Amino acid sequence: MSELSVNHLLGIKYLNKADIDLIFSTADHFKEVINRPIKKVPSLRDITIANLFFENSTRTKLSFELAEKRLSADVINFSASQSSVKKGETLIDTVNNILSMKVDMVVMRHPNPGAGVFLSQHVNASIVNAGDGAHEHPTQALLDSFSIRERLGEVGGKNVVIVGDILHSRVALSNIFALQLQGANVMVCGPKTLLPKYIDKLGVKVETNLRKALEWCDVANMLRVQNERMDISYFPSTREYTQQFGVNKALLDSLDKEIVIMHPGPINRGVEITSDVADSDQAIILDQVQNGVAVRMAVIYLLASKIKN
Amino acid sequence: MFGNTMSQKVLLNNKEVNIILHRLACQLIEKHNDFSNTALIGLQPRGKFLADRLVKILQEDYQIKDIKWGSLDITFFRDDFRRSDKPLQANSTHIDFIVEDKRIVFIDDVLYTGRSIRSALTAIQSFGRPAEIELLTLIDRRFSRHLPIQPDYRGRQVDAINNEKVKVNWSENEGEDSVYLINN
């Protein structure tokens, strides 16, 4: 047994394979814990965690908060909409003010890529990146891989396609890093306008035909079309997107194997996947949500164990 | 087996361990009869071997068929998180029976400071409220307790000073049943 090689979780890019294995084996134990009649352990009772969300989030925030509470940490929440950020306070000042109230760990979502890295260099606390712009969302990628491992036994050697809006997706980038680290083969699939220009330099296959992508893969991770990040029109209409890149039951049934369907949420039902697919046994979307709490407990526990008294 | 710098003394050999295990099994039967409302819980990582062995003796030598037993990991309930230099490695917990109103027997190989047992007493509450909890240990290190905890069933009492270590070996794991006192 070792410990994590990092003091912060800023991105999958900074982790190694042993870190991921350690997070998963710890998350296995926490998954058992959260299925007990009393779902709480006292490990982090002397740790205080601040959840700083400079960008809207529902499930990630809930998942982190639940993970922290299941570990008995004290939790404070902060949303940019109700804060002094609007009054012109800088990020470092905001965070240092919070840390002076004796906070040990910061979970942060921020619209700017690299905000977590920047913060980790300037403040004295353990930082967990809960999404920084279109850069990384490491805990989502970890829970995605954990869910694949749970369903298929292992991640190594599996073919995984990430479908949809790769350009605006932090989930895509973190997933590519995490899957490659574990030895999976990764493909991205979407309209050309939503695929970053040099994405193939990351060593992923690129496909614009959904049917071919699904025939190749064991797992399809369907991303949401992030209309809120689109300043211009990237495809002619939602209807046309759905026709070319939406997954429906008829399409899945026409494949000669049963593939696993994932979605990081929130789902646009009828756009990237239809309801009958989202609610089918092939989809592990709600397993992902449950695993999210266990994986975040593991990450927080392992990082907290490196904070010395 | 061990480096030359360490000295070691055999506290119990294979035969003695076996006699003690049978005695402990009989003491359990004396108190718990047919085990219908009792569950044995081995504390991870080392107590599991002792629990498995006792269950085997109870089933094979004393024909007690329906024994509920499991293992409990206490890692997340320990009081030395962030205070120990060693990272704390979790183990699996297997409790596939209802703990509520059961008579629970905790099983561990060595009772030393009592802190693990304190953690286990907290951990088991996550599964319900047992009717009672007892403690069985193979080795009871006297004069070393940090907490007011004593075993209900003990294999052998040992007086060991603080830099000595008591090591319990099991044939399924270390190749022999034995207990050593190791002086570092």
Chai-1 contact restraints between the chains, C-beta under 6 A:
chainA,res_idxA,chainB,res_idxB,connection_type,confidence,min_distance_angstrom,max_distance_angstrom,comment,restraint_id
A,M1,B,P87,contact,1.0,0.0,6.0,A-B,restraint_1
A,M1,B,Q89,contact,1.0,0.0,6.0,A-B,restraint_2
A,E3,B,P87,contact,1.0,0.0,6.0,A-B,restraint_3
A,H29,B,A90,contact,1.0,0.0,6.0,A-B,restraint_4
A,E32,B,T93,contact,1.0,0.0,6.0,A-B,restraint_5
A,R36,B,S126,contact,1.0,0.0,6.0,A-B,restraint_6
A,I38,B,S126,contact,1.0,0.0,6.0,A-B,restraint_7
A,V41,B,F76,contact,1.0,0.0,6.0,A-B,restraint_8
A,S43,B,F76,contact,1.0,0.0,6.0,A-B,restraint_9
A,S43,B,F81,contact,1.0,0.0,6.0,A-B,restraint_10
A,S305,B,P87,contact,1.0,0.0,6.0,A-B,restraint_11
A,N309,B,R82,contact,1.0,0.0,6.0,A-B,restraint_12
